Amino acid sequence: MAFKLPKQSFLALAAVGWVDGSLQKIESIGLVRAAKEAGLGEDDVAEIEKAAKTKTTTLDDADVGGLSEWEQVLTYSLAAWFAQLDGVLSTSERTTLKDLGDKLGLPEPLRKRAATAAYDIACEPEQGRPERYDFQKLVARLKERMPQLEKNM
């Protein structure tokens, strides 16, 4: 069962990564791998790779207005995972996660459940590493915790 997300979701993730002033190599690897696993085409992946190298990438660069509720939750969940990939969740990253949640229109309870699901997977052995993070397991965990959203997939 593959997961699907549009390019805009990954541009938002790049913005979360850049908010602390640097996007570490480990974060870039995770971002590009997630984009590929989400089924993005070569051109979209190239745009994500460029955003991972461009310090000026912001949330304004990501038009997330047309996402389904499921895509919103999955985007936020991946952002929560992505923000802590370098081992530190800075104040600016925490603020940007809040801003992303606002931009997505997600209520606080959904944000908490989405972030918790991402952290649950990241805490499993080897899952904290971007080359090993099990995105399919995250999708399954989100479905388990929020079955009402499955109809919006």
Backbone torsions as a table, in degrees:
resi	resn	phi	psi	omega
1	MET	NA	105.5	179.6
2	ALA	-81.4	154.7	174.3
3	PHE	-105.2	151.7	-178.6
4	LYS	-125.9	134.7	173.4
5	LEU	-146.0	146.2	178.6
6	PRO	-79.7	166.5	179.8
7	LYS	-53.8	-37.5	-177.2
8	GLN	-57.6	-35.0	178.6
9	SER	-61.9	-41.0	-177.2
10	PHE	-76.8	-28.3	172.5
11	LEU	-65.7	-37.5	176.0
12	ALA	-64.2	-39.9	178.1
13	LEU	-64.2	-39.8	177.6
14	ALA	-61.3	-40.1	178.6
15	ALA	-62.7	-40.5	177.1
16	VAL	-61.9	-41.8	-180.0
17	GLY	-65.6	-35.7	-176.2
18	TRP	-84.1	-13.4	-171.6
19	VAL	-61.2	-26.8	179.3
20	ASP	-89.0	8.2	175.0
21	GLY	96.9	-11.0	177.3
22	SER	-150.8	146.2	174.3
23	LEU	-115.7	108.1	-175.3
24	GLN	-68.1	158.0	179.2
25	LYS	-56.6	-40.4	179.9
26	ILE	-61.4	-35.7	178.8
27	GLU	-71.8	-41.1	178.9
28	SER	-61.8	-43.2	178.0
29	ILE	-59.7	-46.2	-179.5
30	GLY	-63.6	-41.7	-178.8
31	LEU	-63.7	-48.6	-178.0
32	VAL	-68.0	-39.7	178.7
33	ARG	-62.8	-44.1	179.3
34	ALA	-62.0	-42.1	179.6
35	ALA	-62.0	-42.2	178.6
36	LYS	-65.6	-42.6	-179.9
37	GLU	-67.9	-22.6	178.0
38	ALA	-81.6	1.2	174.5
39	GLY	84.0	18.0	178.4
40	LEU	-69.3	147.1	178.8
41	GLY	-74.8	171.9	-176.9
42	GLU	-57.3	-43.0	-178.6
43	ASP	-64.2	-42.9	179.1
44	ASP	-66.2	-41.8	178.5
45	VAL	-62.6	-39.7	177.7
46	ALA	-61.9	-38.6	177.7
47	GLU	-66.4	-37.2	177.0
48	ILE	-66.4	-43.6	177.6
49	GLU	-60.0	-39.9	178.0
50	LYS	-64.6	-43.5	178.4
51	ALA	-62.5	-32.2	178.6
52	ALA	-70.3	-18.3	-179.3
53	LYS	-104.9	-5.1	-174.3
54	THR	-105.6	110.8	-175.7
55	LYS	-62.8	-18.0	-176.4
56	THR	-90.6	5.4	179.0
57	THR	-65.7	125.9	-179.5
58	THR	-130.2	171.3	176.9
59	LEU	-60.6	-27.8	178.3
60	ASP	-63.5	-21.4	179.3
61	ASP	-77.3	-11.4	-175.8
62	ALA	-110.9	112.1	177.7
63	ASP	-90.1	93.2	-176.1
64	VAL	-98.2	10.8	-176.3
65	GLY	-63.5	-28.6	-176.3
66	GLY	-94.4	10.3	-177.9
67	LEU	-75.8	145.3	172.7
68	SER	-70.1	167.0	179.3
69	GLU	-60.7	-38.7	178.0
70	TRP	-62.2	-45.5	178.8
71	GLU	-64.0	-35.6	177.1
72	GLN	-62.1	-47.9	-179.1
73	VAL	-64.2	-44.8	-179.8
74	LEU	-65.0	-40.0	176.7
75	THR	-61.1	-46.1	-179.3
76	TYR	-65.1	-40.5	179.7
77	SER	-62.0	-46.1	177.7
78	LEU	-64.0	-36.7	178.3
79	ALA	-64.3	-39.4	178.3
80	ALA	-63.0	-42.4	176.3
81	TRP	-64.6	-47.3	-175.5
82	PHE	-62.2	-39.8	-177.0
83	ALA	-62.0	-29.3	-177.9
84	GLN	-102.1	7.7	-178.0
85	LEU	-59.8	-35.3	-178.6
86	ASP	-82.3	5.9	176.3
87	GLY	91.0	-3.6	-178.4
88	VAL	-135.8	130.6	172.4
89	LEU	-105.2	96.2	-175.5
90	SER	-73.0	165.9	176.8
91	THR	-60.0	-41.6	-179.7
92	SER	-66.5	-36.5	176.6
93	GLU	-67.9	-40.7	178.1
94	ARG	-61.5	-43.3	178.7
95	THR	-64.6	-41.5	179.9
96	THR	-67.2	-36.3	174.3
97	LEU	-60.5	-42.6	177.0
98	LYS	-61.9	-45.2	179.3
99	ASP	-62.1	-39.7	177.5
100	LEU	-64.1	-45.6	177.5
101	GLY	-57.6	-40.4	177.4
102	ASP	-65.1	-45.6	-179.0
103	LYS	-62.9	-35.7	177.7
104	LEU	-75.5	-19.7	-177.8
105	GLY	77.6	25.2	-178.6
106	LEU	-85.0	130.4	174.2
107	PRO	-67.6	153.9	-176.5
108	GLU	-53.1	-43.8	180.0
109	PRO	-59.9	-38.2	177.9
110	LEU	-68.5	-36.7	177.7
111	ARG	-61.2	-45.6	-178.5
112	LYS	-63.2	-44.5	179.8
113	ARG	-66.3	-38.6	179.1
114	ALA	-64.8	-44.9	179.7
115	ALA	-65.8	-41.8	180.0
116	THR	-62.1	-41.3	178.4
117	ALA	-61.2	-42.8	179.5
118	ALA	-64.0	-42.9	-179.7
119	TYR	-67.4	-37.3	177.8
120	ASP	-55.6	-46.7	-178.6
121	ILE	-68.7	-42.6	-178.0
122	ALA	-62.4	-27.2	-178.0
123	CYS	-82.1	-11.2	177.4
124	GLU	-71.5	154.8	-178.7
125	PRO	-52.2	130.7	177.5
126	GLU	69.8	-7.8	-174.3
127	GLN	-78.5	-15.8	179.4
128	GLY	-72.8	-14.3	-179.1
129	ARG	-86.8	133.4	-174.1
130	PRO	-62.6	-28.2	179.9
131	GLU	-79.4	-7.2	-178.4
132	ARG	-119.0	-11.7	-175.9
133	TYR	-56.5	131.3	-175.5
134	ASP	-93.5	93.3	-178.2
135	PHE	-64.5	-33.3	178.6
136	GLN	-65.9	-37.2	177.7
137	LYS	-66.1	-36.9	176.4
138	LEU	-62.7	-45.9	178.4
139	VAL	-58.3	-45.8	179.3
140	ALA	-62.0	-41.7	179.8
141	ARG	-64.5	-41.7	178.2
142	LEU	-64.2	-41.2	177.5
143	LYS	-62.1	-39.4	179.7
144	GLU	-64.6	-44.1	-176.2
145	ARG	-82.3	-23.1	-177.1
146	MET	-136.8	63.4	-175.6
147	PRO	-61.1	-23.5	-179.5
148	GLN	-65.5	-19.1	-178.4
149	LEU	-88.2	-15.1	-174.9
150	GLU	-59.3	-32.1	179.8
151	LYS	-66.6	-18.1	-179.1
152	ASN	-94.3	8.5	-176.0
153	MET	-72.4	NA	NA
